[in-house]
Amino acid sequence: MLGTFIFEDILCRWGAVEEIVTDNGPAFVQATEFLSEHYKINHIRISPYNSRANGPIERRHFDICESLVKAAGGEEKHWTRVAPSVFWAERISIQKSTGYSPYYIAHGLEPLLPFDLAEATYLAPSLTKPLPTADLIATRAIQLQKRPQDLERVKELVLKARYDSIRQFNEKYLNTIRDFDFSPGSLVLVRNSRFDNDVGSKTKPRYFGPMVVLRRTMGGLYILAELDSMISKLQFAAFRLVPYHPRDLRSIPVTKITDMSPEALDGLTYDTEMLHVPDQPLSSLISDHPASSLLHLTPPISTSISALSTSISYFRQTD
């Protein structure tokens, strides 16, 4: 069995060898005799009178044993659980004798480890001094295991870092960030964002509208309608909208912009992915939602709207 393993998993994968040195263990002697008979590989046995001759090879075993114990958290009986990660970590760590990792020697490139940049940052310990080889291998083995408790800690740290970044951004740009928070009935212009990065479209209209705000969804998007009460099936991001300032401050109820009932307008508040909600009163759904304070779900009120029709009538009279 051992001879077959050496042939299939080592020789066929990494190439043939001319000789194998063993410490006279019965299993190794039997395997090397099999390899010598079938594949003409020389078997060299160390002398019992000079057992230290195999010391350079045995030295690596000490680091592996220490790493197994440390990766298992000091519980030696669990070494089999961490063995694959320890062997993996040992093969991708740079060796002092060659200056390369075994992986690099075999493949000519460094490995891409199976955790993303954020996880790698938070899974690594705080380094204040050089680590012994055994500690380095154990640390990398723990990283490769991606234990649930480690990932939970990573999740908390990443979330905290993101919220800190948002807070710092808001503080830095406090005087430049503007949240118009359009209420139902507000008139807005919509940025024609498809021309933003088009160098040849400098003369194209940057905004279209005005349009009437019907509702703001829970996701922060806006449902808009044309002045002739046609409701757009598109949902518009807040950054594309700017307020339209009318020349006449007359107002009309929002319900006159569209024939939809207040209940139907309330239904537009939910994003597509939020349509499948339990059968319970709308008021309870809203009050329980963490973003309820951001929603405009009060009955439609009279809000300022442009006297566009008045202007048109004026120009018709002057004509």
Protein Blocks (a to p, Z undefined) as FASTA:
>chain_A
ZZmmmmmmmmmmnopcfbdcdehiaklmmmmmmmmmmnopacddddfklmmlmmmmmmmm
mmmmmmmmmmnnopaklmmmmmmmmmmmmmmpccfklopafklmmnopacddfbdfklmm
mmpccdfbdcdfklmmmmmmmmmnopaklmmmmmmmmmmmmmmmmmmmmmmmmmmpccfk
paehiacddddfklmmmmklmmpcfbgcddddfbdcfkopacdddfkopacfbdcdfklp
ccdddfbfcdcdfklmpmcdfklmmmmmpcfklmmccdddfklmmmmpmklmmpccbccd
dddddfkklmmmmmmmmZZ
